[in-house]
Amino acid sequence: MGIIRACADGIRACAGGIRSYIRSAPGTYIWLAVLFVTTVAMHHMSPEFEQDFLRQRSTNIHELSKNPVRVLVSSALWTDGGTWLSYAVLYTVFHATAERWLGTARWLAVAAGAHIMATLISEGVLALAIHHGAAPPSSVNTLDVGVSYALAGVVAVLTYWVPTPWRHAYLLIVIAVYGTPLITGRTFTDLGHFTSVLIGLACFPLTRSAVRPAPTRWVIRRSRKP
């Protein structure tokens, strides 16, 4: 019975710790919950309908010229592939850490700023490429949804959260991860990701008054003997 009680106490402590961690980063997990719903919805769409549906919510040149606010918001509510679980891991590791550190408002400013500015810059470069014949005219309707620009910006701003001895190594890894595809692939999406990193790094003023959150407490309460 003692072992069973100990296991039950451990499970309750883990559940309490998880609830506490989620409450400390509400924006991250609300966004993640929305992505869960939209990911499930995508799995019930036919491939043809899914492509048309997502293209209407895409931040491509055509949709941005018609209704920029709508597509900038809606494009961040759908994923561009991968499993929801992989996004849950990435959001917990990066977004939740940044939100707990910066606070919800400043975290959202970094994520939204990276998403919006990187989208506009990369699509603007693509428009210039089309104008000069370096990209096909059909690129105005390219499929461009997802949350990766916001994630890249948050990954970058966390450079200032990493302790000083490891900060430079972390920054080099971030630049390598996002800079290498820009050199080898040179797509507008690669440009958008690297631009997001630069935007995240430029958000240093938002981090000056940030305080590291206290670690989540995992308290195991002993069950009383009857």
MIFI-919041 format. One record per residue: residue in one letter; x, y, z of N, C-alpha, C, CB in turn. Coordinates in pm, whole numbers, plus 50000, padded with zeros to 5 digits. Atoms other than C-alpha are relative to their C-alpha. Glycine has a CB too. Layout:
<pts>
AXYZXYZXYZXYZ;...
</pts>
This chain:
<pts>
M500834987950000500005000050000500865012650000499065000150122;G499124988449995502905023450075500515003849863501164997450091;I499504997450135504245019749720498905006249915500514987049935;I501134994750077500795026149573499745014550037498724991550024;R500204986149956500385057449786501085009149944499995000750154;A498894991950050503815069849685499845002949851501334992950025;C500234998050144503005064649315498885010049976499654986649932;A501144990850015499665082449356500425014250033498844995750090;D499524986649964501375111649531500895005749891500774999550133;G499134995550107503965113249256499225004549878500964989149960;I500844996450114501295113948986499305013250026498964989049971;R500674987449966499405141549168500985011749995499364999150141;A499004989350003502615161549206500345003849856501274995650074;C499714997350141503395157948834498865007749934500264986949924;A501164993350058499865167948737499915014550048498714992550036;G500024986449947500035198148968501095008649941500134999750151;G498904992650060503405208348830499705003949856501284992050006;I500364997250139502155205748471498965011149993499474987349931;R501034989649998499055226448552500615013650033498894996550101;S499354987649961501225252748721500835005749886500874997950123;Y499164995450111503605254448425499145005649888500884988449948;I500894995350106500755258048175499395013550037498894989649972;R500584987249957499155285748382501025011349994499464998850143;S498984989650003502475304248384500305004949859501274994950064;A499804995850140502465306448002498684998449925501134991649930;P501345001950058498785310647906499945002349851499035009250067;G500044997050144499385326147564500534988549917500795012549970;T499395011250073501615297547453499034988549987501274995350071;Y500825012150002499175270347548498615002449942499884994450140;I501244997050074496065288147420500274998849851499485014350036;W499615000950141497835291647085500194985449959501305008049973;L499785014150029498885255347101498684992349993500924993850105;A501315006450003495295244947176499285003149868499145004650120;V500594996250129494095264246869500634991849887500195015249973;L499325008050102496735246446659499554985450004501515000850019;F500515013849990495465213146792498684998749927499844995850147;V501325000350066491935221146676500155001049849499105011450053;T499854998250145493055233346333500734988349935500745013049971;T499315011850053495395203646288499044988449984501174996050091;V501025010550011492545179646360499095002949882499174998950131;A500884996350112490375198946115500674996949866499635014950008;M499295002650125493065195845846499994985349964501435005150009;H499985014550025493145158045887498664994949945500334992650129;H501315003950052489445157245792499715006549864498925003850099;M500184993750131489955177045469500614991249891500645014049997;S499385006650115490585162045128501225008149959498994998649881;P498794992650040493995171344983499705012149913500954990849926;E500334988950089492415193144714499365011550077499074995349888;F500664989649922490165211644958500985006650096498824994150078;E499014994649905493015215745208500885010449933500864988850058;Q499144990650071495245232444948499285013149973500494993949870;D500764988050031492525256844843499665007750128498704996449924;F500364993949872491465263345203501185007650060499514989350100;L498814993749943495005270845322500515011549914501094989850019;R499524989250088495855291845018499215012850027499874995849851;Q500814988249969492965315245109500415006450132498534996250005;R499524994949872494565319345453501515001950000499604990650114;S498564999250016498075322145318500475014549988500434992149877;T499434986550011500295352745347500815001249871500905003250122;N499344998050129501145351944978499685014249950499554989249896;I500144986450050501315383444769498565003249962500905002149879;H501394997950043497805379044627499095002850119499484987849922;E500884998449884496095375044966500395012250082500034987550087;L499564988149925498215401945134499505012949935501535000350011;S500474988050068497145426844869498495001950015500364999349852;K501454999249985493455418644929499595003050143499364986949955;N500394998449859493175415645308501174996350089498764991250033;P498785003449927496535417445486499784996350146500955011449994;V500215002849858495215418045843499434986050020499065010650063;R500645013149986493015387445795501004988749981498864998549900;V499105011250028495715365545643501204999850095500495000749856;L498904999949904498445377145882499594993350130500475014350027;V500505006649879496265365246170499714985249972498745007050052;S500445013850026494775334146012501154990749964498984999949890;S498895008750039498065321345872500764994750121500965007649909;A499315004349879499415318746228499194990050081500345012050086;L500865009549929496585295346328499994986349936498595005450008;W499935012750072497475267246088501464995949985499315001149861;T498635004950015500545245346057500274996749854500234987650088;D499625003150138502475238645739500584985949988501015010249949;G499525013850003503145202145813500554996050136501074998249892;G499515005049873504515180446089498864996150092500875010250067;T501015004449905502695165246381499775010650106500414986850065;W500304990349895500965185546650500924997950120498534998850044;L499145002949885503105168146912501365006949987500194984950016;S498724993250019506275182446757499885014950031500514998049856;Y500224985949966504785217346786499855001750151498755005449928;A500154999349855503845210147148501365000350068499174988050052;V498645000149943507495202247223500695013349976500834988449940;L499334987450034508805233047042499395011850076499915002649849;Y500664989249928506225255847203500364999750148498484999249983;T499655001249859507025242447548501455004150025499774985750048;V498574997049982510785245447503500295014749977500844991449905;F499634986350038510875279747337498935010350038500255000749851;H501014989849974507575298747350499685001250149498734996849923;A500364999449858506665289347708501135005950083499654986050052;T498854994449928510175297147830500065015149983501314993749951;A499954985550026510095331347664498835007250067499985002749848;E501154993449939506585339347788500145000950152498714992549964;R499804999949855507425329848147501075010250039500404986050050;W498904990749972510545351348126499615014549971501234996349917;L500324986450043509245381947937498645004950048500055000849850;G501404996449977505605381048038499234998749870499895014450056;T500815003050119502735374747800500035011349898498574997350041;A500084988750095502585409847648501285001349918499735013050076;R498744998350074506275412447559500344987849916501135002850097;W499815012050083506475376247443499165001049873499624987250079;L500884998850117503505382647214500525010649904498575003450044;A499444989650087505155414347085501144994649915500495011950084;V498895006050074508255394646987499474990549893500964992650095;A500535010150093506305366046827499235006549886499104990050074;A500814993450103503835388446643500885008749910498895008450064;G499114991550080506545412746535500814991949900500935007750091;A499235008650090508665384746390499124994549888500654988550078;H500915005850098505675368846217499605010349894498744994550070;I500514989950093504385401146062501135006049916499285011150078;M498934993050072507645418645971500764990649906500975006450099;A499305009550087509375387445836499144996249879500404987450079;T500905003050111506315379645626500025011249897498574997950051;L500044988750093506145414545476501325001949927499645012750075;I498694998350065509885416145410500244989149898501125000150105;S499745011250093510135381545252499085000549879499854986650072;E500924999050113507025386645040500335012149913498555000850049;G499574988450079508295420944936501184996649910500375011550092;V498865004450082511565405344818499514990949888501044992650087;L500555008850103509565378744634499315008149891499014990050062;A500654991350099507505405944463501035006549909499155010850070;L498944994250082510705422544347500604989649905501115005950089;A499465010750084511995389144219499074997049883500234987250083;I500985002250107508785384144020500085011449899498564998850057;H499944988250087509015419443883501214999649907500035012750084;H498775000350080512565413743761500204986649928501205002650090;G499945012650073511815379243620500824989150066500555002549867;A499215010149929513815360243883499124989450065500865006650106;A500955009749945510675342144005498784999849910499615003550149;P501175000850089507625329743812498825008050053499594985549980;P501184992449957504435350743820499064992050090499245005049880;S500885008449918502605321243976500355000550148500054985749952;S499574999349860504565327744297499135009250084501435004750008;V500884991049923502015354244392498944992050077499325010249908;N501015008449935499705325544492500624988450077499034994549897;T499345010949930502245304344675499344997550135501485003150019;L500585003849871501115285644986500985003750111499664984750005;D499114995249895502555302745293499225001950130500695013349959;V500624999249868501015294745630500964993750100498604992750002;G499185006449899502505284045958500495009850106501174993349935;V499614992449883504045295846280501525000950014499414993750125;S498545001249988507745291946202500705013550012500544992649880;Y499354986949988508555329146166499935004850145499335010349905;A500144996149860507185336446512500924991850089498544998450046;L499125008749921509075306646652501455004349986499834985449957;A498614996050022512345317946493500335012850076500275002049850;G499784987649926511965352546645500154997650150498885009649975;V499945003249857511345338046991501274992250033498754992150042;V498745007349980514235313546957501175009950009500244989849884;A498914990250003516475343246878500015008750125499895008849877;V500024991149883515305365647164500444992650126498605005950020;L499565007849884516035337347407501535000050015499504985749988;T498564998249987519705344347336500325008050127500585007249875;Y499754991449884519435370847610499574993550130499285013249982;W500405007749881517905345347849501084990150040498674992649975;V498955009849975520795321047817501115006550083500574994249866;P498914994349918523485326648086501225003649915500414990250111;T498894994450077526515346047966501034989749952500695010350082;P498965009250051529025317247948499574992049877500404990350109;W500515008350111526765298747701499305008249893499054989650054;R500804991650090525125328247526500565000449858499925014250055;H499414998950133527585331247239499884986849924501475004050011;A500155013050066527465293847167498574998149951500394988650097;Y501415001050040523655294847162499735008649877499075004350116;L500224991050113523695324746926500614994449871500605013850029;L499375005950118526125307446690499174988549945501414995150033;I500855011150045523875276746680498755005349929499594991150120;V501194994050061520805298246606500325005549861499435011150089;I499624994350130522595316646325500314989049899501225009350015;A499685011250090523875283746181498744992949953500934990050070;V501235007250034520445267146193499175007749898499164997450126;Y500844992050089518665295946021500775006749886499305010750081;G499224993650104521525310445818500444990649889501195006450059;T499545009650101522695278845642498974998049888500304986650066;P500985001450109519385273345453499925012449911498624997150058;L500054987850081519485309845342501125000249897500105012550091;I498865000450093522895304145183499834989049897501304997950078;T500085011550090522165269945033498704999549920500144987350079;G501295000950068518465273044946499565012849934498954995750095;R500344986650048517865310244906498565001449953500935003849888;T501424998250030514085307544905499475011750083499204987050030;F500564988949925511795335045029499684995650143498735005449931;T500265005149865510915312745326501295000050083499414985849994;D498714999449930514605309545420500325014250041501124994449911;L499794985949968514855347345403499115004250116499735008849877;G500934996649893511785350345624500474994850135498634994549969;H499515005649874513265327345888501195007950053500384985449981;F498824992749953516585345745900499635014250041501085000249891;T500494986749961514785379145908499364999550138499005005349896;S500625001749868512785366346205501054999450110499154987350004;V498915000749902516025358246385500555013950028501124990749949;L499494986449982517305393646327499005008650078500305006549863;I501024992549928514005407846452500004996050147498594997749938;G499945004649861514175386146764501205005850073500064984950004;L498804994349938517715398046834499855015050022501224997349913;A500234985549987516585434046781499055003350115499455005649870;C500954997949890514045429347063500695000450136498944989150000;F499264999449874516785432147326499415010050099501445003649972;P500574990549902515185463547480498834994150080499535012549929;L501135006149927512155442247576500474990650109499104992549903;T499505009949904514385419047778500695006450120500974990749931;R499174993749897516135444747999499414998450140500185014649970;S500625000849867513625443648284499404986350028498925010650014;A500585013449981512715406948241500714993050116500124991649871;V499485007349885513155385448549499774985249978499335004750132;R500165014450015513765348248541498924995050095501334992750026;P501055005249912510665330348673500554989650096498874994049918;A499605010449906510965308548978499714986349940499275001750136;P500265013350057511235271648887498694994350052501144990450034;T501265006349962507985252148891500234990250113499364992949879;R499855008949884507555234549222499194987449981499575007150130;W500655013050011506755197749211499934994350142500794990349902;V500135003549858505445191449561499284986750013499255010950078;I500625013049972504745156149674499495000450143501024988049978;R500615000149866502325156049966499794985650044498655007850000;R500145013549949502455125150176498574997450042500964997650117;S501365003849959499165107350222500014996150146499464988349913;R500095003649860498065104250579499524985650014499055009550075;K500445013749976497695069650719498625000450064501014992450091;P501335000049942494125060850801500064996350149499094990249925;
</pts>
